[in-house]
Amino acid sequence: MASASHLTRDFVGYGAKGYDPRWPNGARLALNIVLNVEEGSEPSVPDGDPSSEAALTEGGSGSFEGRDLAAESMFEYGSRVGFWRLAGMLEERGLPATAMACAVALQRNPEIADYLRTSQFDVCAHGWRWEHHRGLSLEEERNRIAKTVNIIKALTDTAPDGWYCRYGPSLNTRSLLIEHGGFSYDSDAYNEELPYWVKVGERNHLVVPYSLTNNDAKFMRGAVATGDQFFQFLRDAFDVLYAEGKHRPKMMSVGLHLRVAGHPGRAAGVQRFLDHVSRHDGVWVCRRGDIARHWHQHHQPSS
């Protein structure tokens, strides 16, 4: 395994001077919309887990052991209804996006996998199932990464560009991604508004940070209650970054969950946000893989 130098914490980053990403066509902001495709991969009793997963559902965080049929059906809503509503909004506006997809979720909804094959989405691997990678042995995690890539490639005809752990990475994840090969980035970080390089052993590896701030998880955690509140929050974040982008362009990630933002009252906020974005010039709405390719092509590390 590579040395753990990439685990050294960096509190400085690009610092006061910042960094010019030189986005295509001089864009002031790179915006990436993410749909988390997880439904069917979550812990469930039929899959051998002791309890049903209830996170980010209408029922809260689970109140009993064993099988929760209500929570199961809330997850099913995401893949049966929510995906198609959100994907339709993006398609109507001709906007690309990224699916952070768990392999098992795609296996259990081949229609979504078929859609991803021919749509303007790219895929960032979101693990095989919902698992705590920090609890896996080195060999277990190595096998999970390989299994995830093989399944996604078989279902969509394309290997995933990037990787994002469901519960955060282990100390070995980044080294194992490099060992496996084929990944142009990972998104297991929340510490920047621009991509950046890390040294993993002797290799340079790209990190394209994600956001749990511009994320519909806020609905289930009590931070926002209505679609309009979600729109206002996303709009304010966009407006600040867009204004700053006149001199210091950044990137913005927006994370959506099919069983959360896919409901009509919440999707209305997403719809308003997309329409707000469309009224601004100089915004590069793109996929995560597009951002990674741009960085690989124009911002190689100095050493």
N, C-alpha and C positions, 0 to 999 in steps of 0.2 A: 504493500500500500504506500501511497505518496505520503510525504511528511505532512504534519498538521499545521503548517504555517498559515494556511488560509483561515484557520480558526482564531487567529489573533484579532482582537477587536480593534476597529479603526473608528475613532471619534472625530476625525477631521474630514475625511472624504475630499471633495473638490474645494472645500474651504471658501474663503471670502471672494476669491477671484472667480470661482465657478468654472464652468467648462462649456464651450460652444459645441453642441451636438451636430451642427450643420445638417439639420433635417432636410429631406428632399424639397426642392422648390422654395427654400428659405422659410419653411413653415415655422410658426411661432410656438406650436405645441404639437406633440405626437400623442394621439389619444387611442388607447386600446380598450375595447369592450371585451369582457370575459364572461362567457356563460360556463358555469361549473356544472358539468354533467356527471352526477354522482349517484343518481337514484338507482337502487338495486345493488350498489356496492357497499352500502352501509352495514354495520353490524346488525344481524337479525337472527332470530332463533332458528328459522328453517335452514340457515347456513351454518348452524352449529355454535352460534354465539349464545351466551347465557341470557342476554336481554336484547330487546329491540332498541335501536338508536332513535332518539327523539330530538336530537339537536336541530335547531333551525326549522322547527315545525310549529304549527299553531298550538300544540300541546305543551310547549315549554321544553324542559330538559329531562323529562322522564321522572315518574314518581313511584315506580314499582319494578320489581324484578320480573323477568319472564317476557312473554310475547305481548307486544302492544299492537293490536290490530289497527287501532286508530292511527298511530304514528306510521305504520306501514302504508296505509292508504294515502296519507299526506305526502309521503315520498313518491308514491305512484302518480299523484297528481302532477308532479314536476315533469316526469318523462312523458306522461300521456297528454298533458295539456300545456304546461308552462313553457316547455322548450319551443313548441310550435308558435306560441304567441310571441315570444321574444325574438325568435329567429325570423318570424314574419315581419316584425317591425324593422329589423335591420335590413332584410331583403327588400322591403318596400322602398327604402331610402338608398339602396345600393351600397350599403356600408359593410365592410369586412369586419370580422371579429375573430376571437380565439375561443375554442372550446377547451377548457381544462377538464379532461375526461379521464375517469377511472375505467380501466380495461373491462372490468366485470359489468359496469353500467352499459357500455357499448354492446357487450355480448348479449345483454338482456333486452336491448332495444335496437335490433338491426336496422330499423327504419331511420333512426337518428344517425347511425353509422353510415348508412347509404347517403343520407343528406350531406353529412360532412365531407364525403368523398367528392361531391360535385359542386359544393357551395363555395362561398367566399371565406369560409372559416379555415383556420389552420388548427392543429391540435397540439396542446401541451399536455404531456402525460401527467396525470394526477394520481398515479399509483395503480396498483392492481385492485385492491380494495381499500376501504378506510382502515388504515393500520397505523399504529405508532411505530415509526421506523426506528426510533431510539430503543425500542424493546426487541428488535430483531438482531440475531447474530449476524456477523459479517457475511457468512455464506447465505443465510436466509435473505438478507437484503440484496445481495448480488443476484440471487435467483429471481426475486420479485421484480427487479428492474428489467431483467431479460425477458421475463414472462409478460410484463406490461407492454414492452416494445413490440414483441412478437404478435400479441393479440391485436393491438391497435393497428399495426401495419397490415395484418391479415384482413381486418374489417374495413379499413379506409384506403388501402393500397399505398399508404405513405407512412413512414416512420415518424413519430413525433419529433418536432424540433427541440422542444424543451421539456423540463421536468419541474413539478411542484408537489411537494409532499402534503398530504392531507393534514397531518398534525405537526408539521415541522420536521426538519431533517434530523438524522442521527449525526454523530461525529464522523461517520464514514461515507455519508451519502454522496457528497461532492466528489470524493476520490473514486467512488464506484461508478459514478456517471462518466468520468473521464476514462476509467478502465474499460467500460462497456463500449464507448465510442459512439459517434453519431449525433450527440446532443450539441447544439450550438450555444445553449445557455441553460441556466436554471433560474427559477424565480423564488427560491427559498430565502428571501430577504425582504425587509420592509424599511430599509434605512436610507433610501435615496430617491430622488426624482429623475435620475438618469442612470443608464447602465454603467457598469464599471467592471474592470478586470481584477481577478484575484489570482495569486500564484498558488497552485496546488502541486507540491513537489516541484518538478521542473517544467510543468505545463502552465500556460496561461488559460484561464477559464472565465467566461463571461457570465455576469449576473445581471439579469433584467428584473429589477425589484418589482414586487407586487404591492397591493394596498388592501388592508383591512379597514381603512378609513373611508374611502369611497366605495362602500360595499353595502349591499342590502342586508347583511347580517344585523345591521343596526335596527331593523324592524323587530327582530326577535329578541334583541337585547334591550329594548325599551327606549332607545335613543331617538327614534322617529316612529310616528304612528300612521302617517298618511302618505299617499303618493306625492302630494304637493310638498310636504316637508322633505321628502327624499330628493325631489327635483330641486328644491331651493338649496339644499346642501351641495348637491353635485354642481349646480349652476354656479354657486359662489366659489367652489374650488376651481372650476373651469375658468371663471372670469379673472380670478387672481393670477392663475398660471398664464392665461392668455395675455394679460397686461404685462406681466413680467417677461413674457416671451419676446417682447419688442427688443429687449437687450440680452435676455438670458433664457433661451428656449429650454423647456423641460418636457417630460413625459407625464401622462396621467393614465392610471389604470382604474377602470370601473368594474368591480366584481359583482356579478349577479348569480343568484341561485334559482333554478327552475321552479322549485316548490315555494319560493319566497316572492321574488319579483315577478314570477310568472302569473300570479293572481291579478285579475283585472284592475283592482283598486290601486295596487302597487305599480303595475305595468304602466298605468297612466302617468306616473312620475317619470318613468324611463322614457316614455314617448315624448313628454315635454322637454326632457333633457336633450334627446336626439334632435328635436326640432330647434332647440336653442343653439346647439352646435352648428347646425346646417346654415344658420344665419351669419356665420363668421367665416371670413376668408382666412387663409393661412393656417388651416388646421389639417394635419396629416392624420386622418383616421386610418388605422392600420392594424395588422396582426402582430402578435408578439414575435413571430418568426421574422417579419419584415424589419422590426426594430433590431433584432439580433443580427440579421444580415447586413443592415446598414452599418452597425458598429464594427462588425468583422471587416467590412470593406473600407471604412473611412477612419477608424479609430483603433488601429492596432496598438497594443502596448509597446512601450519603448524598449522593454527588455523581457 
